Amino acid sequence: MKDFHLSMLKDFSDNTSKFLKGMELLQDIQEVDIASTPKTEVYHEDKLKLYRYNRDTKATYKTPVLIVYALVNTYQMLDLQPDRSYIKNLLEAGLDVYLIDWGYPTKMDKYLSMDDYINGYINNCVDYVRKENKVDKINILSICQGGTFSVIYSSLYPEKIKNLVTHVTPIDFSVNDGLLFRWSKDMDFEKLVEGFDGLVPGSFLNDGFEMLKPMMKIQKSTGLINSMEEKTKLLNFLRMEKWINASPDQAGACFLQFMQDLYQGNKLIKGELEVGGKKVDLKNLTMPLLNIYATYDHLVPPTATTPLNDYVGTKDKTIYKFEGGHIGVFVGGKSQKELSPAVTKWLKERD
């Protein structure tokens, strides 16, 4: 028992020392920068901004790429810090990179639908990139819900897309491998959207995501304590927290259709989904497809992602397995060495 008490006192003393050192470091940190790769706004519409990332040299790829991120959280996770930036890796490989920043919806945007986002915003951005670069087709590189939107878009406008890359993208919503998919089947989303007066708070969704991994708060606290003696580690921790806590609210109409038609109705796989009065047929996906899933993804399990390749019309379809989690796909050390080189190589072969 005496040894136990001594061990407890030592742990307390060590953690106190780390905390005091961390407080000193925090006083020296004036700003926590994320998404620092230089870019230029080239188009805007309502809350949306379209960025083109600056290049010092001419792109070596003929076909520009448009990144479509999810409405949940923000694209900044793709450019979290200079030494772990998926976007920076794409640029260094020679790609001409455009990106959609959805912005932050307000009450006036609560009636925006999937039609507005897909047939409106995405289509307008695609057309801008096509016109600016004088090409008929562009590449789309998409993430999570943005991947679902991009699959739908590419099914409706296959003549505009040369290659489609999807990352950790939910397609088959009938699975029960993830808690998010199980919970969603029994929720009354109409009442939820109505209760929030048509604008679903990003903080509400973040609380739900935290419930998927109850031990995450403890792990996060431990991670903070272990980071407080070294400025670089502390900054990395703060960058991730800044990104998580900057989650946009969700336009109620779009959120409602996404949850009812997909999570509950699984209409995309069934061939029953309509967006803006247009029927979505996955067989129209005739462009080359690179479908990436993460083996330890607790938000979008592999069983929700991999079936896409069974339903598309293209014969040039590749499934890529990444050993990691939903976020680790982009910010993990392994991602920098493995994933971006694999994606850029795949695109180069089809350029």
C-alpha positions as CSV (number, residue, x, y, z in Angstrom):
1,M,0.0,0.0,0.0
2,K,2.9,2.3,0.8
3,D,4.4,1.8,-2.7
4,F,1.0,2.5,-4.2
5,H,0.7,5.8,-2.3
6,L,4.2,6.8,-3.3
7,S,3.4,6.0,-7.0
8,M,0.3,8.2,-6.8
9,L,2.2,11.1,-5.3
10,K,4.9,10.8,-8.0
11,D,2.2,10.8,-10.8
12,F,0.5,13.8,-9.2
13,S,3.9,15.6,-8.9
14,D,4.8,14.8,-12.5
15,N,1.4,15.9,-13.9
16,T,1.6,19.1,-11.9
17,S,5.0,19.8,-13.3
18,K,3.7,19.2,-16.8
19,F,0.7,21.4,-16.2
20,L,2.8,24.3,-15.0
21,K,5.2,23.9,-17.9
22,G,2.2,23.9,-20.3
23,M,0.8,27.1,-18.8
24,E,4.1,28.8,-19.5
25,L,4.1,27.5,-23.1
26,L,0.5,28.7,-23.6
27,Q,1.5,32.2,-22.6
28,D,4.0,32.2,-25.5
29,I,1.5,30.9,-28.1
30,Q,-0.1,34.0,-29.6
31,E,-2.1,32.2,-32.3
32,V,-2.9,28.6,-33.4
33,D,-2.6,28.5,-37.2
34,I,-4.4,25.9,-39.3
35,A,-4.9,25.7,-43.0
36,S,-1.9,27.9,-43.7
37,T,-1.1,26.7,-47.3
38,P,-1.5,29.8,-49.5
39,K,-4.6,29.9,-51.6
40,T,-6.7,32.5,-53.5
41,E,-10.4,32.9,-53.6
42,V,-11.5,32.6,-57.2
43,Y,-15.3,32.3,-56.9
44,H,-18.0,32.8,-54.3
45,E,-21.7,32.2,-54.1
46,D,-23.8,32.8,-51.0
47,K,-21.7,31.4,-48.1
48,L,-19.6,29.3,-50.4
49,K,-16.0,30.1,-51.4
50,L,-14.0,28.4,-54.1
51,Y,-10.3,28.5,-53.5
52,R,-7.4,27.7,-55.9
53,Y,-4.2,26.8,-54.1
54,N,-1.2,28.9,-55.1
55,R,1.6,27.2,-57.0
56,D,5.2,28.5,-57.5
57,T,5.6,26.3,-60.6
58,K,3.2,25.2,-63.3
59,A,1.2,22.1,-62.6
60,T,2.5,18.9,-64.1
61,Y,-0.9,17.3,-64.3
62,K,-3.2,18.2,-67.2
63,T,-6.4,17.8,-65.3
64,P,-7.2,20.1,-62.3
65,V,-8.7,18.6,-59.2
66,L,-11.6,19.9,-57.2
67,I,-11.8,18.9,-53.5
68,V,-15.3,18.4,-52.1
69,Y,-15.3,18.1,-48.3
70,A,-18.3,17.2,-46.1
71,L,-20.7,19.8,-44.7
72,V,-19.8,18.5,-41.2
73,N,-16.6,20.1,-39.8
74,T,-14.4,22.0,-42.2
75,Y,-11.9,21.3,-45.0
76,Q,-9.1,22.7,-42.7
77,M,-8.4,19.1,-41.5
78,L,-6.8,18.5,-44.9
79,D,-4.3,21.2,-44.2
80,L,-4.0,21.0,-40.4
81,Q,-0.3,21.7,-40.1
82,P,2.5,22.2,-42.6
83,D,4.2,18.8,-42.0
84,R,0.9,16.9,-42.1
85,S,-1.0,18.5,-44.9
86,Y,-2.8,16.4,-47.5
87,I,-3.3,19.4,-49.7
88,K,0.3,20.4,-49.5
89,N,1.3,16.9,-50.6
90,L,-1.1,17.1,-53.6
91,L,0.5,20.4,-54.6
92,E,4.0,19.1,-54.3
93,A,3.1,16.1,-56.5
94,G,2.2,18.6,-59.3
95,L,-1.6,18.9,-59.1
96,D,-3.6,22.0,-59.7
97,V,-5.9,22.0,-56.7
98,Y,-9.2,23.8,-56.2
99,L,-11.3,23.4,-53.0
100,I,-14.9,24.2,-51.9
101,D,-15.3,25.9,-48.6
102,W,-18.9,25.6,-47.7
103,G,-18.8,28.4,-45.1
104,Y,-21.1,28.7,-42.1
105,P,-24.8,28.5,-42.7
106,T,-27.2,30.8,-40.8
107,K,-30.9,30.8,-40.3
108,M,-31.5,32.3,-43.8
109,D,-29.9,29.1,-45.2
110,K,-32.0,26.6,-43.4
111,Y,-34.0,25.7,-46.5
112,L,-31.0,24.8,-48.6
113,S,-31.5,21.3,-49.9
114,M,-29.3,18.5,-51.4
115,D,-30.5,19.9,-54.7
116,D,-29.0,23.3,-53.9
117,Y,-25.7,21.8,-52.8
118,I,-25.3,19.3,-55.6
119,N,-27.1,20.6,-58.7
120,G,-26.3,24.2,-57.6
121,Y,-23.1,24.8,-55.7
122,I,-21.0,21.8,-56.8
123,N,-22.1,22.1,-60.4
124,N,-21.3,25.8,-60.5
125,C,-17.9,25.2,-59.0
126,V,-17.2,22.4,-61.5
127,D,-18.2,24.6,-64.4
128,Y,-16.0,27.4,-63.1
129,V,-12.9,25.1,-63.0
130,R,-13.7,23.6,-66.4
131,K,-14.1,27.1,-68.0
132,E,-11.1,28.6,-66.3
133,N,-8.8,25.7,-67.4
134,K,-10.5,25.2,-70.8
135,V,-11.2,21.5,-70.2
136,D,-14.3,19.5,-70.7
137,K,-13.7,17.3,-67.6
138,I,-12.0,17.7,-64.2
139,N,-11.1,15.4,-61.4
140,I,-13.0,15.3,-58.1
141,L,-11.3,14.3,-54.9
142,S,-13.9,13.9,-52.2
143,I,-14.2,13.2,-48.4
144,C,-16.9,11.5,-46.3
145,Q,-20.3,13.2,-46.9
146,G,-18.6,15.2,-49.6
147,G,-17.8,11.9,-51.2
148,T,-21.5,10.9,-51.1
149,F,-22.4,14.2,-52.7
150,S,-19.7,13.8,-55.3
151,V,-20.9,10.3,-56.2
152,I,-24.4,11.6,-56.7
153,Y,-23.1,14.6,-58.7
154,S,-20.9,12.4,-60.9
155,S,-23.8,10.1,-61.5
156,L,-25.9,13.1,-62.7
157,Y,-23.1,14.8,-64.7
158,P,-20.7,12.0,-65.8
159,E,-19.7,14.0,-68.9
160,K,-18.0,16.6,-66.6
161,I,-15.9,14.3,-64.5
162,K,-12.6,12.6,-65.7
163,N,-11.7,10.7,-62.5
164,L,-13.4,10.3,-59.2
165,V,-11.6,9.7,-55.9
166,T,-13.6,9.0,-52.8
167,H,-12.3,8.9,-49.2
168,V,-14.1,7.2,-46.3
169,T,-17.4,7.8,-48.1
170,P,-20.7,6.3,-46.9
171,I,-22.6,4.7,-49.7
172,D,-24.5,1.6,-48.3
173,F,-26.4,2.9,-45.3
174,S,-28.0,-0.4,-44.5
175,V,-25.0,-1.6,-42.4
176,N,-25.1,-1.9,-38.6
177,D,-21.3,-1.9,-38.0
178,G,-21.2,1.6,-36.7
179,L,-23.2,3.2,-33.9
180,L,-24.0,6.2,-36.0
181,F,-25.7,4.0,-38.6
182,R,-27.6,2.1,-35.9
183,W,-28.8,5.2,-34.0
184,S,-29.9,7.0,-37.2
185,K,-32.3,4.3,-38.2
186,D,-34.7,5.0,-35.3
187,M,-34.3,8.8,-34.9
188,D,-37.1,11.3,-35.7
189,F,-35.1,13.8,-37.8
190,E,-38.1,15.9,-38.6
191,K,-38.6,16.7,-34.9
192,L,-34.9,17.2,-34.4
193,V,-34.7,19.8,-37.3
194,E,-37.9,21.4,-36.1
195,G,-36.6,21.6,-32.5
196,F,-33.5,23.5,-33.7
197,D,-35.7,25.8,-35.9
198,G,-34.2,24.5,-39.1
199,L,-30.5,24.9,-38.3
200,V,-28.8,21.9,-36.7
201,P,-25.9,23.1,-34.5
202,G,-22.5,21.9,-35.2
203,S,-21.9,21.5,-31.5
204,F,-24.9,19.1,-31.3
205,L,-23.3,16.9,-33.9
206,N,-19.9,17.0,-32.2
207,D,-21.5,15.9,-29.0
208,G,-23.1,13.0,-30.9
209,F,-19.7,12.0,-32.4
210,E,-18.1,12.1,-29.0
211,M,-20.7,9.6,-27.7
212,L,-19.6,7.2,-30.4
213,K,-16.3,6.8,-28.5
214,P,-17.1,7.5,-24.8
215,M,-13.4,7.1,-23.8
216,M,-12.3,9.8,-26.2
217,K,-12.5,12.6,-23.5
218,I,-10.3,10.7,-21.2
219,Q,-7.8,9.9,-24.0
220,K,-7.9,13.6,-25.0
221,S,-7.2,14.7,-21.5
222,T,-4.3,12.3,-21.3
223,G,-3.0,13.5,-24.6
224,L,-3.2,17.1,-23.4
225,I,-1.2,16.4,-20.3
226,N,1.4,14.5,-22.3
227,S,1.7,17.4,-24.7
228,M,2.2,20.2,-22.2
229,E,6.0,20.0,-21.8
230,E,6.8,20.4,-25.5
231,K,5.6,23.4,-27.6
232,T,5.4,21.5,-30.9
233,K,3.2,18.7,-29.4
234,L,1.0,21.3,-27.6
235,L,0.5,23.2,-30.8
236,N,-0.5,20.0,-32.7
237,F,-3.1,19.2,-29.9
238,L,-4.5,22.8,-30.1
239,R,-4.7,22.7,-33.9
240,M,-6.9,19.6,-33.7
241,E,-9.1,21.1,-31.0
242,K,-9.5,24.3,-33.0
243,W,-10.6,22.4,-36.0
244,I,-13.1,20.2,-34.1
245,N,-14.6,23.2,-32.3
246,A,-15.1,25.2,-35.5
247,S,-17.8,22.9,-36.8
248,P,-20.5,24.7,-38.9
249,D,-24.2,24.4,-38.3
250,Q,-26.2,22.3,-40.8
251,A,-28.9,23.6,-43.1
252,G,-32.0,21.7,-41.9
253,A,-33.6,20.8,-45.3
254,C,-30.4,19.2,-46.6
255,F,-29.6,17.5,-43.3
256,L,-33.2,16.1,-43.2
257,Q,-33.1,14.7,-46.7
258,F,-29.6,13.2,-46.2
259,M,-30.6,11.4,-43.0
260,Q,-34.0,10.3,-44.2
261,D,-33.2,9.3,-47.8
262,L,-29.8,7.8,-47.1
263,Y,-29.3,6.8,-43.5
264,Q,-32.9,5.6,-43.1
265,G,-34.0,4.8,-46.7
266,N,-30.7,3.7,-48.3
267,K,-32.1,5.1,-51.5
268,L,-28.8,5.6,-53.2
269,I,-28.0,1.9,-53.3
270,K,-31.6,1.0,-54.1
271,G,-31.7,3.3,-57.1
272,E,-34.6,5.3,-55.6
273,L,-32.8,8.6,-54.8
274,E,-33.9,11.8,-56.5
275,V,-32.1,15.1,-56.2
276,G,-33.8,18.1,-57.7
277,G,-36.2,15.8,-59.6
278,K,-33.4,13.9,-61.1
279,K,-33.1,10.1,-60.5
280,V,-29.6,9.1,-59.4
281,D,-28.3,5.9,-61.1
282,L,-24.9,4.7,-60.0
283,K,-24.4,2.9,-63.3
284,N,-23.9,6.3,-64.7
285,L,-20.5,6.4,-62.9
286,T,-18.5,5.5,-66.0
287,M,-15.3,7.4,-65.1
288,P,-12.4,5.7,-63.4
289,L,-13.0,5.4,-59.6
290,L,-10.6,5.2,-56.7
291,N,-12.5,4.3,-53.6
292,I,-10.5,4.6,-50.3
293,Y,-11.7,3.2,-47.0
294,A,-10.1,3.1,-43.5
295,T,-9.9,-0.2,-41.7
296,Y,-10.5,1.3,-38.2
297,D,-13.1,3.9,-39.2
298,H,-15.7,4.2,-36.4
299,L,-17.7,6.8,-38.3
300,V,-17.9,5.3,-41.7
301,P,-17.1,1.5,-41.5
302,P,-15.6,-0.2,-44.5
303,T,-18.9,-2.1,-45.1
304,A,-20.6,1.2,-45.8
305,T,-17.9,2.3,-48.3
306,T,-16.7,-0.7,-50.3
307,P,-20.1,-1.7,-51.9
308,L,-19.8,1.4,-54.2
309,N,-17.6,-0.6,-56.5
310,D,-20.3,-3.2,-57.0
311,Y,-22.9,-0.7,-58.3
312,V,-20.9,1.6,-60.6
313,G,-20.8,1.4,-64.4
314,T,-17.1,1.8,-64.9
315,K,-14.7,-1.1,-65.3
316,D,-11.8,1.0,-64.1
317,K,-12.5,0.8,-60.4
318,T,-10.1,0.4,-57.5
319,I,-10.6,-0.2,-53.8
320,Y,-7.8,1.1,-51.6
321,K,-7.4,-0.1,-48.0
322,F,-5.8,2.3,-45.6
323,E,-4.8,1.0,-42.2
324,G,-6.1,3.7,-39.9
325,G,-9.0,5.7,-38.7
326,H,-11.4,8.2,-40.2
327,I,-9.2,11.2,-39.4
328,G,-5.9,9.4,-39.5
329,V,-6.4,8.9,-43.3
330,F,-5.4,12.6,-43.7
331,V,-3.4,13.7,-40.6
332,G,-1.5,10.6,-39.5
333,G,2.2,10.2,-40.2
334,K,1.4,7.1,-42.3
335,S,-0.9,9.1,-44.6
336,Q,1.9,11.5,-45.6
337,K,4.1,8.6,-46.7
338,E,1.5,6.3,-48.2
339,L,-1.9,7.7,-49.1
340,S,-1.1,11.0,-51.0
341,P,1.6,9.3,-53.1
342,A,-0.9,6.4,-54.0
343,V,-3.6,8.9,-54.9
344,T,-1.4,11.1,-57.1
345,K,0.1,8.1,-58.8
346,W,-3.4,6.7,-59.6
347,L,-4.4,10.1,-61.0
348,K,-1.2,10.4,-63.0
349,E,-1.8,7.1,-64.7
350,R,-5.2,8.4,-65.9
351,D,-4.2,12.0,-66.8
